[in-house]
Structure formats: structure tokens, C-alpha cells
Amino acid sequence: MRKTILHCDLNCFFASAEMLYHPELRDVPMAVAGDPKDRHGIILAKNVPAKRMGVKTAETIKDALKKCPELVLRKPDYETYAYLSDRVRDLYYEYTDKIEPFGIDECWLDITHSISYFGSAQSIVDSLLHRIRQEIGLTLSIGISYNKVYAKLGSDLAKEDSFYWIDSLKDIRDLPVSALLGVGPQAAKQLESHGIHTIGDAADKPESYLVSILGKFGSALHRYACGKADDEVSLYGNDHPIVKSISNSTTSKRDVGDLDDLKIVLTLLADNVARRLSEKGMYYKTVHLFLRNRDLKTRTLQIRLKENSDLGKQIYDEALKLFERNCDFVIPYRSIGVAVSDLSFKKDDLQTDLFSQIPVYDQKQKDKEAAMRKIRERFGDDAIFSLRLLQDCNLSGIETKNITWNESE
């Protein structure tokens, strides 16, 4: 079976992460660099306005400021970048366990055996682009091919928030040889001195000829150019024993401006996360709430529980508490998300309240949610749901025409 491999590259990752939390930087030239006080630091990432001013990655801050004196410099926040990278990789894990990181912002995904479940490679790619944008607030470039090298080249060729499919050598043979993985400036210069300028040129030469120019790498380059690289994508579990978090978020049809609206959205999100937890047989110990208001300012809140749980109602309750304790509706919210983390496959021993002797974990609620899931599996998602969702069917997406009412005296 021919493989289907994706290479997913987060667009301008460091700069995009900064703009996610500081939306006021979206329309001004901005770059992530070393300490702005250090005039010898380099540019690590830049946004589109900075790119238009000629700012380049890896150039010195001094040179960047000559081109763009108004450039806003941000110190790198690696803790935030690692957190966002983990969220993205955990989302990848919902499509395949064959995930191989290539730096903090890039991953290969082998989706060969996932296609039959999701319908097509295109549907997986479309879903990834949509969910990364809507649920996390970042964008991807995705390369698609049958090997890792061509997939990586595809992501380099893809536009922001889009994909590029490479099916064979003929799709790329006229590209410069320097576009291939591992061909740096020095290697490209050596190849060009021998008349090898394009990927097609490298593929057409005997392997031994490339070895005579580049040594051992010449053999690898020949395989890369011809599309014969057959390296496996490593299993995600080799580096990550279990998925780190499960999340769901939405950009609502209208701004969420009061507590009733928020409760509707949280009900939907918490139910979705709980369903996916149940499918994986997992429990959570930390609940996260993500908010992005109309001004695109983002806020992240979290709470760690004393005892782990798999209850959707508890996700809802804790997310609502986080909001009520820390937020208001002065500026309505455009996007809302919930997530759970600190996941495990084993339930903590039940603890009891010192005074009431009632277990913190509600087994009756567990049975209720399990019964609701069975009803939905048999009769469809609209077979049973919270009456709260009928308060605003436009916001909840409930189709009232599909509801059959059974009334009794």
C-alpha cells in the first residue's frame, strides 16, 4: 500500500503565538527576537507587516531595525510556545498515532491507515486546517505526499492555512535542488558547480556521481530527489506515553454576551470533551477554559481537581466557576473553548467529604451520562440533550424540527 504522509508546519509560529495573546500586534510590524536590549540578537520570527518591510528571519535585530525602525520586538516565551505545540500535537493524535516532531512547530503524520475511517486524505487535511484555526487560533501549511521528504517540500510550497500535494517527481523536478531537505547553501553551491541546479538534475544523475560530490549525503540526496526515501514516521507514543489533553472550542454564530449564552456554549463543549474521554477510557484532573473576546484578546484559565474525573457535568461546572470568578461580559466573547489535561487511564481512589461523607465523584452522574451516550449512539445526537440548549437554538445549533415531543398529563 502506498503511504500517505503529511508534513504540518505552523505558520510563523512564535510570531503567531504572540499575536494570539496580544492581538494589538497583528497590524503592526512585529518580530520575536532575543532580548531587545541586546543589539546583537537575531530575528526568530516575524509577522506579515514586518515581512512586507523586508524583515527576515535569522538576521540581526540591528539590521531589522534599519529596514523597519518602528518594528516591535518581543522576547520569546518558550513556555507558551511549548504549551501551544503540545495542544496542536494532541489534536494530531486524534487522527493518527504515527506522529514525528521536527522541531517545536513541525510534525510528520502518517495517515495511511486513518483514511478509511475519515473518508479521504483530503477530508483529514481540511479538518486539520479548520480545527487548528478555530480551536487553537493558529494556522498550518500542510504538505501531502507518499514519503517524508516530498511531504516536507510540500509544506514549504503550501500557502499559509493551505496545503500542497506532491504526487511524483514530475511535480517538482524544475524546483531548485536547494529546496530539498538537507541541501544547505554549501551543498547547493557544490552541486551547482557540477551543473546540478534542479531536483530533476539530481534525480537524473547516477547515485555514484552525487556521492563523488557530496560523499555519503550524495546517496541520500539521490533517494530524496527520486522520491525513494522510505523512512518511517515514528509512533507518537515513543515520546508521549498518552495524549496530554483533550479540547473542544468554537467560534459562535454570534458573540456570547451574557451568562445564559455562556452556559449554552459550555454545555455543548463539555459534552463533546466528555464523549471523547469516554471513547479513550480516560480521566482528567485539570480543567481549562479558553476565551477570546470581540477584540481578539485571549485569556486562558485552569483549575486542578483534588480527584480525577471523567464527568462532562464536572467539566461544565468547573469551567463556569472559572469564568464567574475571573471574568465579565464588558466585552462579549467571540470564541470559547474547554480542555482537560493531566490525563490517565486509572480512576483515583474515591475521596469523601469530611462532614457529609459523600464521595466527591458522583457515580449517579456517571451512570446518567453513560446512558445518554448509549441513546445517542443508537438514535443519533439529537435523540437526547439538555433543555438548556433550547433557550437559543441558533446558538446551540439544535434543529427543533427534528424533535418529537411526548407529553403526559
C-alpha positions in Angstrom: 0.0 0.0 0.0 1.3 3.4 -0.9 1.7 5.6 2.1 0.0 9.0 2.7 2.2 11.3 4.8 1.5 14.8 5.9 4.1 17.4 6.9 2.4 20.0 9.1 4.2 23.3 9.7 2.7 26.0 12.0 2.9 29.3 10.1 5.2 31.9 11.7 4.8 30.0 14.9 6.5 32.2 17.5 5.0 35.4 16.0 1.6 33.8 15.6 1.6 32.7 19.3 2.4 36.3 20.3 -0.4 37.7 18.2 -2.8 35.1 19.6 -2.3 36.5 23.1 -1.6 40.1 22.0 -4.0 40.8 19.1 -3.0 44.5 19.1 0.3 43.3 17.4 -1.5 41.9 14.3 -1.5 45.0 12.2 1.9 46.5 13.2 5.4 45.2 12.3 6.4 42.8 15.0 9.1 40.2 15.4 10.2 37.7 18.1 13.9 38.1 18.8 16.4 37.8 21.6 16.4 40.4 24.4 15.6 43.7 22.6 18.3 45.3 24.8 20.8 43.0 23.1 21.5 44.7 19.7 23.4 41.6 18.6 20.3 39.2 18.9 18.7 37.7 15.8 15.1 37.7 14.5 13.5 34.3 15.3 10.1 35.0 13.7 8.2 37.9 12.2 4.6 38.8 11.2 3.3 39.7 7.8 3.6 43.5 8.3 7.2 43.1 9.3 7.8 40.8 6.3 6.5 43.5 4.0 9.0 45.9 5.4 11.8 43.4 4.4 12.5 41.9 7.9 13.9 38.5 7.5 14.3 35.5 9.9 17.8 35.0 11.2 19.0 38.5 10.5 20.3 40.7 13.3 18.0 42.9 15.3 20.2 45.8 14.2 19.7 45.1 10.5 16.0 44.6 11.0 15.6 47.9 12.7 17.4 49.7 9.9 14.7 48.4 7.5 11.9 48.9 9.9 12.6 51.4 12.7 9.0 51.0 14.1 9.5 47.2 14.5 8.0 45.9 17.8 10.3 43.4 19.4 9.0 40.6 21.6 11.2 38.3 23.8 10.5 34.6 23.1 8.1 33.0 25.6 9.1 29.4 25.2 6.8 28.1 27.9 3.7 29.4 26.0 5.1 28.1 22.7 5.6 24.6 24.2 2.1 24.7 25.6 0.6 25.5 22.2 2.8 23.0 20.5 1.5 20.3 22.8 -2.1 21.3 22.1 -1.5 21.0 18.4 0.2 17.6 18.7 -2.6 16.3 20.9 -5.0 17.3 18.2 -2.9 15.5 15.6 -3.2 12.4 17.8 -6.9 12.3 17.1 -6.1 11.4 13.5 -3.1 9.1 13.9 -0.6 7.8 16.4 2.2 8.0 13.9 3.5 11.5 14.6 7.1 12.5 14.4 8.0 16.0 15.6 10.5 18.0 13.6 11.2 20.9 15.9 8.6 22.7 18.0 6.4 23.8 15.1 6.6 21.0 12.6 5.4 17.3 12.5 5.1 14.5 10.1 1.9 12.5 10.3 1.4 9.1 8.6 -2.3 8.9 7.9 -2.2 5.9 5.7 -4.4 3.7 7.9 -6.6 6.6 9.0 -8.1 7.4 5.6 -10.6 4.6 5.6 -12.1 6.0 8.9 -12.2 9.6 7.9 -13.1 9.1 4.3 -10.2 10.6 2.4 -6.8 12.2 2.9 -8.4 15.5 1.7 -11.1 15.3 4.5 -8.3 14.9 7.1 -6.3 17.8 5.7 -9.4 20.0 5.6 -10.4 19.0 9.1 -6.8 19.8 10.5 -6.7 23.2 8.8 -10.2 24.1 10.2 -9.6 22.8 13.7 -6.2 24.3 14.2 -7.6 27.7 13.1 -10.8 27.5 15.1 -9.9 25.6 18.2 -6.3 26.9 18.8 -6.2 30.1 16.8 -3.1 29.2 14.7 -2.7 28.3 11.0 -0.9 25.5 9.2 0.8 24.8 5.9 0.4 21.1 5.0 2.4 19.1 2.5 1.0 15.8 1.3 2.9 13.0 -0.4 3.9 9.4 -0.1 7.2 10.0 1.7 8.5 12.3 4.3 10.9 14.3 2.1 8.3 15.2 -0.5 5.7 16.0 2.2 8.2 18.4 3.8 8.8 20.1 0.5 5.0 20.3 0.0 4.6 22.2 3.3 7.3 24.6 2.1 5.4 25.2 -1.1 2.0 25.5 0.5 0.5 28.9 1.2 -0.5 29.9 4.8 -3.5 28.0 6.0 -3.5 25.7 2.9 -1.9 22.5 1.5 0.2 21.4 -1.4 0.1 17.9 -2.8 3.2 16.3 -4.4 2.3 13.1 -6.2 5.6 12.4 -8.1 8.9 13.7 -9.2 7.4 15.4 -12.3 5.5 17.8 -9.9 8.8 19.2 -8.6 11.6 18.4 -11.0 12.0 22.0 -12.0 12.4 23.4 -8.5 15.9 24.3 -7.3 17.8 21.5 -5.7 18.3 23.6 -2.6 14.5 23.1 -1.9 15.2 19.5 -0.8 15.6 18.6 2.8 19.2 18.6 3.9 20.6 20.6 1.0 22.1 23.7 2.6 23.8 26.7 0.9 27.2 25.0 0.8 25.9 21.7 -0.7 23.8 23.6 -3.2 26.8 25.6 -4.3 28.9 22.4 -4.8 26.1 20.8 -6.8 25.6 23.9 -9.0 29.3 23.9 -9.8 28.7 20.5 -11.3 25.8 21.6 -13.4 23.1 20.3 -11.0 20.6 23.1 -10.5 17.2 21.5 -10.1 15.7 18.5 -8.3 15.3 16.9 -11.7 19.0 17.3 -12.4 19.9 15.5 -9.2 17.4 12.7 -9.9 18.8 12.2 -13.5 22.4 11.8 -12.3 23.7 8.4 -11.2 23.9 8.0 -7.4 27.6 7.4 -7.6 28.1 10.8 -9.2 26.3 12.6 -6.4 28.4 10.6 -3.9 31.5 11.8 -5.6 30.4 15.3 -5.0 28.9 15.2 -1.5 30.1 11.9 0.0 27.6 9.8 1.9 24.9 12.5 1.7 25.0 12.1 -2.1 23.4 8.7 -1.7 20.6 10.2 0.5 20.1 13.1 -1.9 19.6 10.8 -4.8 16.9 8.9 -2.9 15.3 12.2 -1.8 15.3 13.6 -5.4 13.9 10.5 -6.9 11.2 10.1 -4.3 12.6 6.9 -3.0 13.0 8.0 0.7 11.2 5.3 2.7 11.9 6.4 6.3 9.1 5.5 8.6 7.2 8.2 10.6 7.8 7.3 14.3 5.0 6.5 16.7 3.8 9.4 18.8 3.7 7.0 21.8 7.5 6.6 21.7 7.9 10.1 23.1 4.5 10.7 24.6 3.0 7.9 26.7 -0.6 9.2 26.3 -2.4 12.1 24.8 -1.8 15.1 27.1 -5.1 16.9 26.7 -8.5 16.8 25.0 -10.1 20.1 24.0 -13.0 21.5 22.1 -13.7 25.1 21.1 -16.0 27.1 18.9 -16.4 30.5 17.3 -20.0 31.0 18.0 -22.5 32.3 15.4 -22.9 35.5 17.4 -20.9 37.0 20.3 -21.5 35.4 23.7 -22.7 38.4 25.8 -24.3 37.0 29.0 -24.3 34.1 31.4 -27.2 32.3 29.6 -25.3 32.3 26.3 -22.1 31.1 28.0 -24.0 28.2 29.7 -25.3 27.0 26.3 -21.9 27.0 24.8 -20.2 25.4 27.8 -22.8 22.6 27.8 -22.0 21.8 24.2 -18.2 21.9 24.7 -18.2 19.9 27.9 -20.4 17.2 26.4 -18.1 16.9 23.4 -14.9 16.6 25.5 -16.6 14.1 27.9 -17.6 11.9 24.9 -14.1 11.8 23.6 -12.8 11.0 27.1 -15.2 8.1 27.3 -14.1 6.8 23.9 -10.5 6.7 25.1 -11.4 5.4 28.6 -9.5 8.3 30.2 -9.9 10.5 33.3 -8.8 14.2 33.7 -7.5 16.2 36.7 -7.2 19.7 35.3 -9.9 21.7 33.5 -9.0 24.6 31.2 -11.2 27.5 29.9 -10.1 29.5 26.8 -11.7 32.8 26.0 -11.2 35.1 23.0 -13.3 38.3 23.1 -14.5 40.6 20.3 -11.2 42.5 20.4 -9.4 39.1 19.8 -7.8 39.3 23.3 -7.2 35.7 24.5 -7.3 34.5 28.1 -6.6 31.0 29.5 -7.7 29.8 32.9 -7.4 26.5 34.6 -8.1 24.6 37.8 -6.7 21.4 39.2 -9.1 19.0 40.9 -8.4 17.0 44.1 -9.7 13.8 42.4 -9.7 12.9 38.8 -12.9 12.5 36.9 -14.5 11.7 33.5 -17.8 13.6 34.0 -19.0 16.1 31.5 -21.0 17.9 34.1 -17.9 18.5 36.2 -16.1 19.9 33.2 -19.1 22.3 32.7 -19.3 23.2 36.4 -15.5 23.9 36.8 -15.4 26.0 33.6 -18.3 28.0 34.7 -16.7 28.6 38.1 -13.5 29.8 36.4 -15.4 32.3 34.4 -17.6 33.6 37.2 -14.5 34.1 39.5 -12.3 35.8 36.9 -14.2 37.3 34.0 -17.1 39.5 33.0 -19.1 40.4 29.8 -17.9 44.0 29.4 -16.5 42.9 26.0 -18.5 39.9 24.6 -16.7 36.7 23.6 -16.1 35.6 20.0 -14.6 32.2 20.8 -14.8 29.8 23.8 -13.1 26.6 24.4 -12.7 24.0 27.2 -10.0 21.4 27.7 -9.0 18.7 30.1 -5.4 17.6 30.9 -3.4 15.6 33.4 -5.0 12.5 31.8 -4.8 8.9 33.0 -6.4 5.6 32.4 -7.0 4.8 36.1 -9.6 6.3 38.4 -8.2 7.8 41.6 -9.4 6.2 44.8 -12.7 7.8 45.8 -12.4 10.5 48.5 -15.1 11.6 50.8 -16.1 14.9 52.3 -15.1 15.1 56.0 -18.5 16.3 57.1 -21.1 14.8 54.7 -19.2 11.6 53.9 -20.5 11.9 50.3 -18.0 10.9 47.6 -16.7 13.8 45.5 -17.1 11.7 42.4 -20.8 11.4 41.5 -21.4 7.8 40.4 -25.1 8.6 39.6 -24.0 11.3 37.2 -21.6 8.9 35.6 -24.4 6.4 35.0 -26.6 9.1 33.7 -24.0 10.3 31.2 -23.2 6.8 30.1 -26.9 6.1 29.4 -27.2 9.3 27.4 -24.3 8.3 25.3 -25.8 4.9 24.5 -29.1 6.6 23.5 -27.2 8.9 21.1 -25.2 6.0 19.7 -28.4 4.2 18.8 -30.7 7.0 17.8 -28.5 10.0 16.9 -27.0 13.0 18.6 -30.3 14.9 18.7 -32.1 12.0 20.5 -31.4 13.4 23.9 -29.9 16.7 25.1 -30.1 19.3 27.8 -33.2 21.5 27.7 -30.8 24.5 28.2 -29.8 24.2 24.5 -33.4 25.1 23.5 -33.0 28.5 25.1 -31.3 29.7 21.9 -31.4 27.1 19.1 -29.4 29.4 16.8 -26.5 29.4 19.3 -26.7 25.7 20.2 -27.4 24.5 16.6 -30.3 22.4 17.7 -32.8 21.7 14.9 -36.2 21.9 16.6 -38.0 20.4 13.5 -36.3 17.1 14.3 -37.7 17.0 17.9 -40.7 14.8 18.7 -42.4 15.9 21.9 -44.0 13.3 24.2 -46.3 15.0 26.7 -48.2 13.4 29.6 -50.7 14.7 32.0 
